[in-house]
Amino acid sequence: MKKSLAAIASALVVICSPAAFAATSMPSADPAVVAATKEMMASMKLRDVMLASLKQADQTMPAQIAASLNAMVDGDATLNAAKKAEMRKKLEQVLPTVTAQVHTMLTDPSLVDEMLAEMVPLYAETYTLDEIHQLSAFYASPLGQKMLANMPTLMSRSMEISNRIMMPRIQKMMAQTAQSITGNTGNTGK
């Protein structure tokens, strides 16, 4: 999971247009490095990669939310079959609203602008001007371009893997927490 999250974070740092950073305050980073970082991110089409990744997330998120919420209901040992059916019905009613809210968040252009603005100082303080130029050269190379072209799919599939591995653990933890709070061991079925 750490590798997929690191890959996602790295990919998010790779897409932007210099205009997105106009109002950003740069803490103590060398202005030449900041400028080179913005140019590198623009040449990497980081904004496009991030938008494509958010678009994929927007497409998969409703099903993931529904599955997660239904799994929480199914895993709640304090609910009998009738209560679980009632909870599922309530979830069906609120799911469109939640999905719409997530869609609004994921398609808000200011989301990408804000993330990119926060990334410039991070890169500018992490890499020297020479290193930024080397990174730019890599991303301009055929391998760098291939990496950029494949990044949205890699990120999406990495997130699917992360969710598939994490969700059962989170659901188990939530069920255990619910049991510890209610004192119910799940044997009553009430």
Secondary structure, 3 states (H helix, E strand, C coil): CHHHHHHHHHHHCCCCCHHHHCCCCCCCCCHHHHHHHHHHHHHCCHHHHHHHHHHHHHHHHHHHHHHHHHHHHHHCCCCCHHHHHHHHHHHHHHHHHHHHHHHHHHCCHHHHHHHHHHHHHHHHHHCCHHHHHHHHHHHHCHHHHHHHHHHHHHHHHHHHHHHHHHHHHHHHHHHHHHHHHHCCCCCCCC
